[in-house]
Amino acid sequence: MLKITNTISGRKESFHSLEPKKVRLYVCGITPYDFAHIGHGRVYVFFDVLYRLLTFLGYHVTYVRNFTDIDDKLIARAQKELGNPLEFSTIAEKYIKAYHEDMQALNTINPNYEPRVTEIIQEIITFIGALIKNKKAYQVNGDVYFSIENFPDYTKLSKQKLEDLQAGARVQPGEKKRNPLDFALWKSEKEGTYWKSPWGYGRPGWHIECSAMAQKYLGDRIDIHGGGMDLIFPHHENEIAQTEGLTGKPFANFWMHNAFVRINQEKMSKSLGNFFTLKEVFKQFDPMVVRFLYLNHHYRAPLDFSFDDLKIAEKTYQKLAKFFDKHPCKKFDNTTIAANNVVQEMLEFLYDDVNTTGMLGVVFSHLNTMEKDETTFCAVKEFLQKVLGLTLQPLPEKEIELTPEIQQLIEAREQARKNKDWKKADELRDKLRTLGYESHDKKF
């Protein structure tokens, strides 16, 4: 039986769906104001594997993943790129298209629904109105806030202490909250901008969007809600408050969160200068290598990303792909695949909190077995393709292409060495190494 670590209980629990053989899965999507990064890739590859696994096990999965296509960051990006904050939809279209390209490259299956916030504004307004009626929210000068005092279970997901949160909370100028921890459901804007509501013109707060979209496409209760662990608080905590504050029912039976991607032991972020987009990485490594790297780490363990690790993953993946490229296989149905002894061993690891790392270990330990047994060879190959989403196509031989930026760094390093500026030369060497290039010095 499948067991999943449930964030809300902090324990590994046997998975049971609300309805027999049906799963309602909601995963928080991106805010499309920039290109997707390697952290995004990890989230959506993992939940793609979960979706594939549940489908393989015979569940009918309804998978919803949203786009937050109206947000402060989008508005700022529209001002920066287009000189008009009201052109946020143009920015959203640009980066949603790029995101879909990245997800296709990573071989993720499209969700059943990919709703956008701007498509469900009326549903959001109705949701907020019902919260006000239930006395879970209040309106102040066109803004609407959720009242955490009227939801006693607040922080049950994150396990944080209210007194600690309140000690660190601040009310921003212009806000008229009753409690510093109350959060915005609707943000007022000047007359004639964004959308008209019973409270005046404005736009939704971040958290209410996912509650409204999950309810529209999956109903009041869902089986699994997922995302990165950075969303536990405040986003998912606030989703629980909103949805359960409205319905009085448990929102999600299981909460699943994957760990961060780290660079040099630090969480990846633009401010630290350790930020890599998927498109940047794909210039040097096949997307299947990136997917394989993700799957070689348990989803709840931090992934320390490096180009050196990608090179190792590339060699290992190529070995696996070439092994399974030896001869063609006939197609098996899922029952036949699952009945194979080696596949059953692999499934035991996946049943244990989707342990893809341990499962891949089983594959490599049985290469000799598969050499001698064509049925096992084909069953394992198809399982890896169906459930792990690995194409297992051998990688083309790489030709090193130096971008103008890389060439410039190489030339700058050579000049620093000629000038005997060893400190600068070492700094440039380390920067090249971070970008996946190893420099070999020659004598002058």
Sequence and secondary structure as in RCSB ss.txt:
>XXXX:A:sequence
MLKITNTISGRKESFHSLEPKKVRLYVCGITPYDFAHIGHGRVYVFFDVLYRLLTFLGYHVTYVRNFTDIDDKLI
ARAQKELGNPLEFSTIAEKYIKAYHEDMQALNTINPNYEPRVTEIIQEIITFIGALIKNKKAYQVNGDVYFSIEN
FPDYTKLSKQKLEDLQAGARVQPGEKKRNPLDFALWKSEKEGTYWKSPWGYGRPGWHIECSAMAQKYLGDRIDIH
GGGMDLIFPHHENEIAQTEGLTGKPFANFWMHNAFVRINQEKMSKSLGNFFTLKEVFKQFDPMVVRFLYLNHHYR
APLDFSFDDLKIAEKTYQKLAKFFDKHPCKKFDNTTIAANNVVQEMLEFLYDDVNTTGMLGVVFSHLNTMEKDET
TFCAVKEFLQKVLGLTLQPLPEKEIELTPEIQQLIEAREQARKNKDWKKADELRDKLRTLGYESHDKKF
>XXXX:A:secstr
  EEEETTTTEEEE   SBTTEEEEEE     SS  BHHHHHHHHHHHHHHHHHHHTT EEEEEE B  SSHHHH
HHHHHHHS GGGHHHHHHHHHHHHHHHHHHTT    SB  BGGG HHHHHHHHHHHHHTTSEEEETTEEEE GGG
 TTTTTTT   HHHHHHH    TT   SSTT EEEEEE  TTSSEEETTEEEEE HHHHHHHHHHHHH S EEEE
EEEGGGIIIIIHHHHHHHHHHHSS SEEEEEEE  EEETTEE  TTTT   BHHHHHTTS HHHHHHHHHTS TT
S EE  HHHHHHHHHHHHHHHHHHTSS      HHHHHHSHHHHHHHHHHHBT  HHHHHHHHHHTHHHHHH HH
HHHHHHHHHHHHS               HHHHHHHHHHHHHHHTT HHHHHHHHHHHHHTT        
